[in-house]
Amino acid sequence: MASSKITVCGAIFAIALAVLGWSQEFDTAIFRGDKSSITLLDQVEDPAERKAFSALYEERDPATKRRLAEEFLESYPKSWLLSHVHEMASKASIDLNNFDAALAHGGKSLRLLPENPLLLVSLANVQIHQRLTDQAVSSATLALEYLDRFDRPARFSETEWKTLDPQLRASCYYVLGRAAITAGMAANEPERDGHYRKGRDLLAKSRRLNASDTSAAYLLGIAHLSLRESHQAASHLADVYRQEGPLKERAGAQLRQIHQQSPAGATTAFDAYLNSIDPPTDSHETSDAKPPKTSTPANYAGSASCKGCHGEVFASWEQTGMAQMFRPYQPQNVFGDFTDQNQFPLSGGSAQARMGVEEGRHYFEFRDERGGWRRYDVDYTIGSKWQQAYATRLPDGAIHVFPIQYSRIHLKWVNFWKVIDPPGTERTDLSAFHELTSATNYQVNCAMCHTSQLSTNKERRRPTDFIYHESGINCEMCHGPSGDHVVTRQAGTPELTPADEPPIRFGKIGHLQYVSICAQCHMQSTVVDFGEKGEVNYSGDSASFFREIASRPYPEFSRKAFYGDGRFRESTFIVESFLRSACFRKGEAHCGHCHDPHPADAASNPKSLKFRDEPDHMCLQCHKSYGGDLKAHTRHEPESEASRCTSCHMPKIMHSLLFQAGTHRIDDIPDAEMTMRFGQKESPNACLQCHQEKDATWAREQLAAW
């Protein structure tokens, strides 16, 4: 039974590796169906490495494939493709029935890229076969979570994924069901039936998703039999017996035993009994779907409607970066240097862009194809804290963002997109700005996270079809449509809505919902699905403010998004980083434990920190025991920067607006082994950020002593 199951799972895995996907640039909205012109292989700079990976990728013989994988790992130990290579080595090892090697390679792949449901499904089946039950349950549970969270990989068509996705889920439920049955067999009498019922229900889910899986059918029959439900057991076992396969004889033996013990066993021939067995119908099976809420049109009233009752909070919100994210041009809001350092580049060669002020109006000029200058007025400012971008509005209503942005930290102009994009993207080319293509269009690329209640004509999806209700991030982007709430409060009528329905009461909702609201803008991998009326970043239904938002699979992003050790490099992936943390996964932490989106000191607190004068309290509010003897935990003097929780657990390694922000993986512990492999540049170690005169070997020795 186990070997056949692994073989089937291996076939699924082979399909999954059929095509190496496209690479998505970031700092831009991702609409379903969008695809970049850059592939992962295009980003491999070393021709020999690219050739070796291509040979490995195209190889079909398992033994040769594993050999090529091991040769690649030896030749290119610092390659950013290691997660893919270990994944292929794991698959090849499964095909060769070398399950120890499969688990070893699979674990190394997941260390670099944990969110890989296809690999997790395969490993779960190997682990359950190897009687590593706890590991199998963990792998299958994670796989189901990631299948729910992530959109289909771009390498699969919709038709292919509709076939593959239920097979993957069915395989997970099979593993979980088998683990429950195993627990039942080892349990004492009072708990035994509880495990069997759990296993029965999980295996029933597996069968619903993949009715042709005889392994799940056989084990479901055994579960029913263990619960003394012989009629249902016979139905599933008969399904298995009627098909040719390795489980046919075992199913037949169980059926004969059920037949002999039945009242008709002495008078009815087995073949007649077999023909009398009805198809499976499990009365205990229930749907996972939640009953739909009553659908009512959302009534958005705008942020001004909140001011009357929530004046103090409203005043604080007005000072936040969210409120000032995107503003119509006002000279006093501009902090870029338009008069002195007003050419780009500043030195060497002729200027490609220049900035200036004429009659009190800020403008940009870019060279066109003939070398002349074309002028564009600044009509909008984007950002108000560390960096500022500028945009112009064309006569037809299209808004275009200038490639040049001003860094307040470094007091200079930068081509910011060139800093973060993979080589050769259209929007980084200053000489092409005058063409005003969709690459620099604000409505398509930026408005989703910089303006509120954005909608469009979803059939045409032209830039000028994108219309927003309010600039910046208003109250209703987080709390939901407030129109009905305003009417109710003005009438003095008591409100009886739950905390998770508009207006959202953040202090009373769960961590999953809390983070999902923040993720609307702070999760780069979000895939945009349009609402029925073209809603882009909000829901037109008041009962479903929490939209089901899928993420683009991480391997489809530019390698610039990650360090060599698999951690996220860019702060646009800050929620993705947080979702990996034990604080979120086990401790149910959410953004509001450390941040206040509209603090009283918003003007001087750009990070919206709750405890900016007591940073350790962000962690000690949960980990109270460490506060008693801080030095014993940190091995540094309590007042030193090295004793701050964030110095080790949230090192500043995420690239933001030309400064380094703290990683939100949070429980991240300095890993000297990774730094020894990839180097400090591709695996930044918190210890070496302070002890810059030391190396990774020293860090490993110090950490080992701890």
ABEGO torsion letter per residue (X at the ends): XAAAAAAAAAAAAAAAAABBBBBBBBGBBBBBGBBBABBAAAABABAAAAAAAAAAAABABAAAAAAAAAAAAAABAABAAAAAAAAAAAAAAAAAGBAAAAAAAAAAAAAABABBAAAAAAAAAAAAAAGBAAAAAAAAAAAAAAAAABBBBAABBAAAAAAAAAAAAAAAAAAAAAAAAAAAAABBAAAAAAAAAAAAAAAAAAAAABAABAAAAAAAAAAAAAAGBAAAAAAAAAAAAABBEAAAAAAAAAAAAAAAABAAAAABBAAAAAAABBBBBBAABBBABBBBBBBBBBBBAEAAAAAAABAAAAAAAAABAAAAABBBBBAAABABBAAABABOBABEEBBABBBBBBGGBBBBBBBBAAGBBBBBBBABBBEABABBBBBBBBAAGBBBBBABBBBAAAGBBBBAAAAABBBGBAAABAAAAAAGBAAABAAAAAAAAABBGBBBBAAAGBAAABBBABBEBBAAAAAEBAAAAAAAAAAGBBBABBAABOBBBAAABBAAAAAAAAAAAABAABBBBBBAAGBAABBABAABABBBBBBBBAAABBAAABBAAGBBABAAAAAAAAAABAAAAAAGBBAAAABBABBAAAAABAAGBABAABAAAAAAAABAAAAABAAAAAGBBAABAAABAAAAABBBABBBBGBBBBBAAGABBBBAAAAAAAEAAABBBAAAAABAABBAAAAAAAAAAX
